[in-house]
Amino acid sequence: MRIALEMAKLRLVPLTPRIAYHATVLPAPFHDDPADWIIVATAQDENATILTSDRRILAYPGARSLW
């Protein structure tokens, strides 16, 4: 974790009440993994792209993602 956080443009984003709420109201269709809800909500809140191989996140139109 320490090494990853030393990388340029990488930072730890805290789970805020705003992100937690946002994760619970993501537009359908999405799947049933709450951790992925938080990842998508955080990325949307931070205007970030998600780097993932998770096909459900990659297919979700509400997430900007690539792999």
N, C-alpha and C positions, 0 to 999 in steps of 0.2 A: 504494500500500500504506500509506504514512504517513497519508494522509487517511482511509482506511478504518479504520485502527487508532485514530484520534482520535474515532471515533463512540462514543457511549455504549453500553455493554453489548456491545461487540465487542472481542475479544481474540484474540491469537495463541496457539494451543494447540500445544505441542511434541509431536512424535511420540515417545511413550515406548515402552519395551519392552512394557509392558502393552497399549497400544493396538495396537502392531504384531502382537502375538500374537493379540489379540482379532480383528483383521482377517482372520486366517487361519482362524478357526474359526467364522465367521458361519454360522448355520443356513441350509440350502438352503430354497428356491431363490433364488439370486442369480446375477448375471452374472459375466463373466470380466474385469472391469476392476479391477485391484488398487488404483488410485487411489480408486475408489468404495468399495472394501472399507474403506480407511483413513478415508474421510469418514464412513461409517456407523458404524464402530467408535468413532471419536472422538466422534461425536454421542451414541452410547449411553453412553460413558464419562463424558461431560460432562452427560448428561441434557438434551441440547439438541435443538432442532428444526432440521432441514435445510431451507433455502430453496433450491429447485432446480426446474428445468424438466425434469430428467432423468426420463423416464417409468419407467425401471427402478427408480430409487431411490423414486420416488413410489408404485410398486406393491409395493415390498418390505414385507412385514408387520413386519419387524424394525426398521424405521426410522420415526421420527416425522418426517414431512416435509410441506411444503406449498409451493404456488406459486399 
